[in-house]
């Protein structure tokens, strides 16, 4: 770590503590040359995700697109924006835990359906009908039977 005062590259850590609700570590450092103190923060570096679509196209992960899709499924349902944000946070965390740079849209869709099924079954069926591209009412009814049984 370079000292911001003299540019010397050696220091000692005087104090460390959690910061920003545990998402960072705050460190007080002292330069070994000029003895000035300075603060640094360490953060977890999240992997930039690329989504592999069903037609093999690649596109960057878009949190807003995920929120939009879930909001459409939850339209006129008793699911708050706060709950939707929470679901997206949980899905994003699961994707980051994998430490992969690429994830399939199919896998993301399955995670969304899992969260919607826990939250609101009507929203789940709405999302599943679009996601799984139900062709007729029998496919729709089969999904409903799975929910009931």
C-alpha positions as CSV (number, residue, x, y, z in Angstrom):
1,X,0.0,0.0,0.0
2,X,1.5,3.3,-1.0
3,X,1.5,6.1,1.6
4,X,-0.7,9.0,0.3
5,X,1.7,11.5,1.9
6,X,5.2,10.4,0.9
7,X,4.6,7.4,-1.5
8,X,6.6,4.9,0.6
9,X,5.3,1.4,0.0
10,X,5.6,-0.1,3.5
11,X,3.3,0.5,6.4
12,X,1.9,-1.2,9.5
13,X,-1.8,-1.8,10.3
14,X,-2.7,0.0,13.6
15,X,-6.4,-0.9,13.8
16,X,-8.8,-3.1,11.8
17,X,-12.6,-3.3,12.1
18,X,-15.7,-4.2,10.1
19,X,-17.3,-1.4,8.2
20,X,-20.5,-0.9,6.1
21,X,-22.5,-3.6,7.8
22,X,-19.7,-6.1,7.4
23,X,-19.3,-5.6,3.7
24,X,-15.9,-4.0,4.1
25,X,-12.9,-3.9,6.4
26,X,-11.6,-0.5,7.6
27,X,-7.9,-0.4,8.4
28,X,-5.9,2.4,10.0
29,X,-2.3,2.3,8.7
30,X,0.9,4.1,9.6
31,X,3.6,4.7,7.1
32,X,6.9,3.3,8.3
33,X,8.8,6.2,6.7
34,X,7.0,9.4,7.5
35,X,4.8,8.1,10.3
36,X,1.6,9.6,8.9
37,X,-1.6,7.7,9.4
38,X,-4.2,6.9,6.8
39,X,-7.3,4.8,6.4
40,X,-8.0,2.1,3.8
41,X,-11.0,0.0,3.0
42,X,-11.1,-3.5,1.7
43,X,-14.2,-4.8,-0.3
44,X,-15.1,-8.1,-1.8
45,X,-14.7,-7.9,-5.5
46,X,-17.8,-9.2,-7.2
47,X,-17.4,-11.2,-10.4
48,X,-18.9,-9.5,-13.4
49,X,-21.6,-11.9,-14.6
50,X,-22.3,-12.7,-18.2
51,X,-25.7,-14.3,-19.0
52,X,-25.7,-17.1,-21.7
53,X,-29.1,-16.9,-23.4
54,X,-30.9,-19.9,-24.8
55,X,-29.7,-19.0,-28.3
56,X,-26.1,-18.9,-27.0
57,X,-25.9,-15.1,-27.1
58,X,-24.0,-13.5,-24.3
59,X,-25.0,-10.4,-22.5
60,X,-24.0,-8.7,-19.2
61,X,-26.2,-9.5,-16.2
62,X,-28.8,-6.8,-15.7
63,X,-30.3,-6.5,-12.3
64,X,-33.0,-4.1,-13.6
65,X,-34.1,-6.6,-16.2
66,X,-34.5,-9.2,-13.4
67,X,-36.5,-6.7,-11.3
68,X,-38.7,-5.9,-14.3
69,X,-39.5,-9.5,-15.0
70,X,-40.4,-10.2,-11.4
71,X,-42.5,-7.1,-11.2
72,X,-44.5,-8.1,-14.2
73,X,-45.2,-11.5,-12.6
74,X,-46.2,-9.8,-9.4
75,X,-48.4,-7.2,-11.0
76,X,-51.6,-6.6,-8.9
77,X,-50.4,-9.2,-6.3
78,X,-49.7,-8.4,-2.7
79,X,-45.9,-8.4,-3.2
80,X,-44.1,-5.2,-2.2
81,X,-41.2,-3.6,-4.1
82,X,-39.1,-4.2,-0.9
83,X,-39.8,-7.9,-1.2
84,X,-39.0,-7.9,-4.9
85,X,-35.7,-6.2,-4.1
86,X,-35.0,-8.7,-1.4
87,X,-35.7,-11.6,-3.8
88,X,-33.3,-10.1,-6.4
89,X,-30.6,-9.6,-3.7
90,X,-30.9,-13.3,-2.8
91,X,-30.7,-14.4,-6.4
92,X,-27.7,-12.2,-7.1
93,X,-26.0,-13.5,-3.9
94,X,-26.5,-17.1,-5.1
95,X,-25.1,-16.2,-8.5
96,X,-22.0,-14.5,-6.9
97,X,-21.4,-17.4,-4.6
98,X,-20.8,-19.7,-7.6
99,X,-17.7,-17.6,-8.5
100,X,-18.4,-18.2,-12.2
101,X,-18.2,-15.5,-14.8
102,X,-21.0,-17.0,-16.9
103,X,-24.4,-18.2,-15.9
104,X,-27.2,-19.5,-18.1
105,X,-30.5,-17.6,-18.4
106,X,-32.2,-21.0,-17.6
107,X,-30.5,-21.2,-14.2
108,X,-31.5,-17.6,-13.4
109,X,-35.1,-18.4,-14.4
110,X,-35.1,-21.4,-12.1
111,X,-33.9,-19.3,-9.2
112,X,-36.6,-16.7,-9.9
113,X,-39.3,-19.4,-10.0
114,X,-38.0,-20.9,-6.7
115,X,-38.3,-17.4,-5.0
116,X,-41.7,-16.7,-6.6
117,X,-43.1,-20.1,-5.5
118,X,-42.1,-19.3,-1.9
119,X,-43.6,-15.8,-2.1
120,X,-46.8,-15.8,-4.3
121,X,-48.0,-18.9,-6.2
122,X,-50.0,-16.8,-8.7
123,X,-46.9,-14.7,-9.6
124,X,-45.0,-18.0,-9.8
125,X,-47.5,-19.5,-12.3
126,X,-47.5,-16.2,-14.3
127,X,-43.7,-16.3,-14.5
128,X,-43.6,-20.0,-15.3
129,X,-46.1,-19.7,-18.1
130,X,-43.9,-17.2,-19.9
131,X,-40.6,-18.7,-18.9
132,X,-41.5,-22.2,-19.9
133,X,-43.4,-21.0,-22.9
134,X,-46.6,-23.0,-22.3
135,X,-48.1,-23.8,-25.6
136,X,-51.7,-24.6,-24.5
137,X,-53.9,-24.9,-21.5
138,X,-53.0,-28.5,-20.7
139,X,-49.4,-27.5,-20.0
140,X,-50.7,-24.7,-17.8
141,X,-53.0,-27.1,-16.0
142,X,-50.1,-29.5,-15.4
143,X,-48.2,-26.8,-13.6
144,X,-51.2,-26.0,-11.5
145,X,-51.6,-29.6,-10.5
146,X,-48.0,-29.7,-9.4
147,X,-48.7,-26.8,-7.1
148,X,-51.8,-28.4,-5.7
149,X,-50.4,-31.8,-5.2
